[in-house]
């Protein structure tokens, strides 16, 4: 009995690349859709960075800006932005987006704060999906399990080398 292990490994590898690619793509696209909807429904105002907290839990320090702004109902709101590096400037004026129904869930309106995560995840997903199908996209793919076109049942030399005979030694 002959089994072509290389083809099985390739299929498993393609499946894993495709599965992780779809996961990354859908997560990235989901965050894109969320940010678009949030931006359409949000109220825009300006706030001030009133404090910077330091997070030393990683390889180096990350800085978390604490922003204060006044909502439409004259309520003072404080929230923490996403950690950044380099350190944000104290008393800097930043654009803030928030929903009127939940002003505590505000965010700084910047590329890093809103779009960095989805703009990294979605392209990684696309690259993984392309990697899963690279053989089918670049080369005319024939399965190693297919019978050759000449009908003899003999495999070409380059495919014979990859064949594993499990009956040897029995």
N, C-alpha and C positions, 0 to 999 in steps of 0.2 A: 504494500500500500504506500503510495507516494502522497505526501502532504507538502504543500508549498508554504512553509512557515513565514517566509518573507511577505507573501501576499496577505496572510492573516494579520501579521504585525502591522503592515501598512494600513489595512482597513481599520484596525483598532486605533492606530495613531490618528488617522483621518477622522474617525468618529470623535475622539477626544478633542482634537483641534476644532472641529465643527461645533461640538457641544459647548466648549468654553468660549468660542468665538460668538456663538449666538447669545450666551449668557452675558458676556461683556457688552455686546451690541445692544441688547434689550435693556440692560441696566443704564447704559449711557443714553440711549434714546428716551428712556423713561424719565431720567433726570432732565433732559432737554425739554421734553413736553411739560414737565412740572415747572421749570424755570420760565418757559414761555407763558404758561397760564398764570403763574404767579406775577410776572411782569405786567400782564394785561389787567389783572385785577388789583394790583397794588397801588398804594398812594405813595407818591414820591415827595420827599422832603430832605432837608439837610440836618445833619447831626454833628456832634463834636466828639473827638476821641478824648475822653476824660481820664482814662487810665490804660495802662498796658500791663497785662499779667504775663509772667514768664513761665513757660512750661519746659522743664529740664528733663522730661521723661524719655526723650529720644536721643539721637546722636549728638545733637547740639541744641542750643536754646531755640525755642519757637515762641513767638510773641502773639498774644491774644489781645486784640484791641477791645476796649470797653467803650461803647458809644452811647451817648445820651442825646435824645432828641425830644421835641415836643410834638405830640400828636394833634390832630385836628380839634379834639375836644380839650385842648390845653393841658393834657396830662403829660407829665415828664416820664419818659420811658428810658430805661437802661438795658442794654443787651450786650452780649459778647459776640464778637465777630469770629470768623474762622482764623485759626492760627496761621501766622505768616512769618516769613523771614525775608527781608530785614525788618527791624523793629519799626513799627508805625510811629509817626510823630505825634507827640502829645499836643492837644488843642488844635489838631488839624481838622478842617471842615471836610466832611464826607457826605456823599449822597446816600440816602437811606430809602429802602423800599419796605413797606409794611401793609398788611391788610387792616382795614378799619375795624374789623371784628376781632382781630387778635394782634394788636400792636406789639405785644411782647415777642412775637415770632418775626421780628424784623431782620433784615440783612443789609450789609453794605453793598451798594450797587457798583460792583467792580467785576472785571473779568475773572480774577482769581477767586473772589468770594462766590460768584454765581456760576461761572462757566468752565472752570478748570477741570473739575471732576468729570462732567459729561464729555468735554472735548478730549479727554485722555481715554476714557473707557470706550466710547463708540469707535474711534479709529483702531484701537487695539483689537476690538472684536472683529472689525472688517479684515484686518491683517491675518488674524487667526483663521477666519473663514477662507480667505484667499489661499493661505498655506495648506488648508485641508484639501483644496481642489487644485493645487498647483500642477500636479501631473495631468489632470484632465484639461486644464486650461492651456498648458504649454506644449504638451505632447499628445499624440494620438495614443490614448491609453488602451492597452489590451490586458485583460486579466491574465495572470500567470496560470490560472486553472483552465483557460480556454484551449480547445484543440486547435492545432495549427491549421491554416487555410488549406494546406496540401492534402489534408485528410489522412495522413499516415499515422498520426498520433505521436510522431516524434517532435520533441520540443527543440527550438533553436538552441544553439550552443550557449548563448548568454542566459537562457532560462534553465538549462540543465545544471549549471553551476549552483543555482540557488535552490535546487530541489533537495529535499531531505528524505532519505529512505529510512523509515522507521522499522523496516523488517530486517535490516542488517543485524547480524549477530544473534538471530533467533534460530 
